[in-house]
Amino acid sequence: MRVPQLAMLSATILAMGIAMAPSSLAASTTSVRSEPAVAPVTPAVVLVNQPVKSLCAGHKFTVGVWYQKFSGGSRAYRVSIWGPRHLSFFHRAGMASPAHWQMWKVLAGRHGRYRILYSGHKPGSTKWSKYQVLVSAKRCAK
């Protein structure tokens, strides 16, 4: 059984971890405090499933989203996939569930590169931040 690799969709997408703050700080991360500073809090607004990097054409890869309640922030997400012919063929948008992963299996019907674009809101912003993943589908011997 493959354990899904997680990638954070937030202002610092490259920091592949989750920073948790005590509940007293989580509600007021934007306020100015005169107390000694605590490590900056970067909520993981929406977690996304990192699909495999390569697979055989004709097989499926999995994309998905999940919201963590304790992270705070927006649950809104968008997922779009473009195929080897540079045409968009898969779209999902909505509010990520805090109860379970929302997963979709997508068929890589042709050999070539598939571009997956996850979008979500940065904490305290209405601007969409984007995270792109590339999946390569290769011809495989049967």
N, C-alpha and C positions, 0 to 999 in steps of 0.2 A: 504494500500500500504506500503510495507516494504522499508525503506530507507537503501541503502547498507551501511554496515559498511566498513570503509576504513582502510587499513593497509599499512604502508609505506614500500617500498622496498628500503633500503638505508643502509649506513654503520651502522647506529644506528636504527635497525629495531624495537627495543622495544619502542622507543620514538614515540608514535602514534600521532604525530602532524606535522604541517608543519611550518618550520621557514622561514620567508620571510625577505629579506634584501632590503634596498633601491637599486634602479637600478644602482646607481654608484658603489655599492659594489658587485653586482651580477656578473658583468663581470670580476672582478679581485679578486676572493676569494682566489687565491693561491699566490698572490703577498705579499711581506713583506711591512708593513706600519709603519711609525713612529708615526702615530696619535694614540690616545687612542683606545683601542680595543673595537669592537662592539661584541655583543653576537655571538658565532660561528654560521655560516650558514650551515645548513644541508639540501640541496635540496632534495625534494621528487622526485626522478628521475621518477619512474613509480609507480602509485598508483594501488593497487590490491583490488579486491572485496573479503571481508572476508565471506566465505559461512557459512551457519548454522552449528552448532556444531553437531546436530543429527537430523535425520529424519527417516521416515519409509522406509524400503526397497521397491523398486518399484517406488519411487518418485524421482524427479530431484532436484539437487542443482545447484547453479549458480557460475561460476568462471568468472573473467574478469579483464581487465587492462585498464588504462587510463593514458595519459601523460599530465602533466600540463606545458604549454609553459613557464610560468614565473619561473619554477624551474631550468631550464637549465639541462645539462647533457644528457646522452644517452637515446634514446627512445626504445632501444632493450629490448626484453623480451623473456622468455621461460616459458611455463606452461606445467607441466606433472602431470598425475594422475595415481596412482597405486591402484588397487582394493584389496579386501579381500584375494585373492589368490596370492598376491604379484607380480602380473603381471601388467606391464604398458599398459594402453589401450587408453590413451588420450594424444595427444601432440599438442601444438600450439607454434609457434615462429614467431617473426617478429618485426615490429616497431609499438609501441603503438600510437594510434591516439590522436592528441591534440584536435580534434573537438568533439569527443564523446566516450563513453565507448564501448569497444569491449567485449561482454558478450557471454558466451556459457552455455547452460543448459546441464548438464551431468546426465545421469540416474544411480542411485544407484540400480542396478539390483539384488544384493545379500545383505544379512545382513552381517555386519562386518565393518571393518575400512577402510576408503579410505584416502590415503595420497596424498595431493596436494602440489606440489613443484613449487613455483614461483621463477624465477631467473631473475636478472637484473644486470647492471653494476653499480659499485660504481662511484661517481663523480670523474672524472679525472683518471679512471682506466679501463683497459680492462679485469680485473678479474671479474668473475661472483660472485655476492653475492646471497645467497639463503634464502628463507622464506618458512617455511613449515606449513601447516594447516592440521589438522586431522578432518575428518567428520565420524561420527558413524551412520551406517544404522542399525536400529533395526527391528525386526519382530513386526508388529503391528496387532492388531485384526481388522478385516474388518467390 
